[in-house]
């Protein structure tokens, strides 16, 4: 991997850099990671973009809706029906959710959402 890498605009926009990433990684990983793995993680961060934020946002909202559906269906049946209710939601509501999401949020994620100055920011290893 190059000695320098530019972090993704979305990552930088929330005030993160390589040192903060490595600090947090070490707090949550209780085993050694070789440099290749760390470099791959950093490469992924370098490619992080507003499109990734959109996918993450959509997935979180979708997860919330599925959890609501699982709770309702489990209450109706008096037992935990997580797997069945999840499949049921996907079949019955995923297409409706996707249409709603695109209407509600689709145009609100712009590739130029972040200040251009972030594209020039780099860090030294």
N, C-alpha and C positions, 0 to 999 in steps of 0.2 A: 504494500500500500504506500502511496505517496507520503512524504513527510508532512504534507499539509493537506487539509480537506476542508471544504466549505460546508458548514452545517446547513440543513434545509431552512428555508425562511420561516416556516411554522415553528420549528424547534427554537430558533433564535428569538422569535417574536415573544416567547414566554420567558425569556431570560436564561435559557440553558446554554451551556457550552460543554466542551469535552471534559473538563475537570469535574463539573457538577454531575455529568453523566456517569463518569467512572466512580465518583463518590457514592452515588445512589446505587449503582450496579454492585459495588462491594458490600453495601448494606443489605442487599436482597439476595445475593448469591453466596451460599455457604460452601463453595468449593472453588478451586483455582480454575481460571479460564485462560487458555493459551492466547497468545497475541493474535493468532489467526481469527479466533472467535471474536475477540474484541474488535479487530479490524473490520470484520463482517458486520458487526452491530453498528459500528460507526459509519460504514458505507451505507447501510440502510437509513441511518439518520440523515446522511448527506442527500439522500433522494427524497426525504420527507417533504411533502408539498401540501398546499391547500386541498388538493384532491384527497389526500390521505385523511385530512381532518373531516371532510364531507363523509367519507366512508365510515370513519369512526363514529361520527355524530349519528349517522343513520343507524348503525349497528346498535348503539346504545339505546336510542329511542325504540328500535324494534325489540330489543331485549326487554325493555320495560313493558311494552304491550304484550309480549308473550308471557311474561311473569304475571301480569294481571289476568290474562286468560287462564293460565294454569291455576291460579288461586280460585277463580270463579268456578271452573270445572271441578276442581278438587272439593270445593265446598258443596257443590251440587251432589257429588257422588259419595261424600263422606270419607274420602281417602285420597292419598296423594296420587294424582294421575299425570305427573309431570311429562313423561314421555308421550303418552297418548295426546294430551292437550297441546303439547308443542307441535306435534305433527298436524293436529287438527287446525291450529292457528295458521300454520304454513299453507295448508291446502285451502282454507276458507278465507284468510285475511291478508296473506302476504302481498298479493297483487293489488289489493285495495290500499294497503299501507304504502307500497311503492309509488302508486299514482299520487296519493295524498302527499307523500314526502317530496316528490318532484315539484308539485304545484306549490307547496308551502315553502320549501327551502332550496329547490334546485338552482334558481338563479341568484341565490344569495352568496354562493361560494364562487369567488372570482379568482382567477390565477394571478391577478395583480393586486390582491388583497393586502399584501404586505409591502412595506417600504422597500424600494429598490436597493437602498444602501445595504440591506442584509446580504444581497448576492455577492458583495465584495468582502464580507467578513470571513476570516480564516483563523485557524488556530495552529499552533506549533505543537508537535508531539513531544 
